[in-house]
Amino acid sequence: MLITEQLEHTKLSNAEASVAQFILKEKKNLKGLTTRQIASMGYTTPSTLVRLGQRLGYHGWSDFLEDFLDEVDYLERYFQNVDANRPFLPSDDTKTVANKIATLCKESIDDTMEMMDYDAIEQAVDLMEQSKDIYIVALSISLDCCRLFRSEMIRIGKSVVLESNHGEQLNSLLLASPQDCAIVVSYSGSSSRVVQECSALYQRKVPMILITGRGENPINQLSDHVINITTRERLYSKIAGFSSQQSIHLILDILYSCYYARNYDANWKKRIEIAKYGDFSRTATSEIMQED
C-alpha cells in the first residue's frame, strides 16, 4: 500500500488525522522544511509529527517524510496526459484510442525503467542461475505474463515450474527446496492465496524474487529481492490492466535477457537447436523472416 493510501485509510487520532490531511494537501511544499517549520505550518507539534511517522511503521518523522516526498515525486512523474484506469473515452475515435494506448504503454515502460533497481536485477539473475528449478507464483492475468517467460526459459534449457491450476499451485510449491528459487508476480502483494503460497516458500527457505507494486505489502518482508512495477492502476475499476501488464512483461523480459546474456553463445546454440525441433513446420514468404 502506498504511503498516501496509508494516510487516508489508517486509523489515526484526531491530531494525527489533521496532520495527515495537511501533508496530503501540501506535498512538495514540505520539501526542505524542518520538523518545527512543518509543525508550525500545520498548527501541530513536532511530537505529533513523530507519532504519525511511527504509526505508519517508521522510526520517526524524518525517514517518513523522505519516503513520502519520494512517493509524491514518483506519482507526479508520467501519466499526466493519460489515465491508467480509463485511458480512452466513449467519444474517442479509433485513431485516438490507438494513440492513447500507445502512450500508456510507452509511459508504463518509462516509469518502470526509472524505478529500476539494477542491483536487485543482478542478484535475481544470480538466484535464477544458481537454482535447480524456478517456481512461479502468480494469479489471474499475471499468469498470462509468466507463461511467455516460462516458454522462453525452457527454450534455453532452464526448468521453470508454472502451475496454471490455482488448486495445484500450492501443491507444486511444496516440492520446492532451498536449491530452487521462486519468482512471485503480484500487483498488490496482498492476495490471500499468494500470501499463503509465499509463506509456504519462506518456511521451506526457498529464495524469492518478488515483482510487485510500490509500497508495503505482506510479501515484501518474505522476499529476498523486490522489483517494483509501475503502480498507477486500481485493483478492479479499470478498463484493463494495460499498464501493470506492460510493466510485468518488461521486467520478465529483462530477467530472461540478463540470464541469457550470462552464457550468451551457449544459450544461442541451445535455443536454435530446440527451436529447430519445435518449429520445424514453420515457413515464411517474407524474405526478412526466412532463415539462412
Summary of the structure (lengths in Angstrom):
residues: 292
radius of gyration: 22.5
end to end distance: 51.3
largest distance: 74.3
contacts: 856
relative contact order: 0.11
helix: 58%
strand: 8%
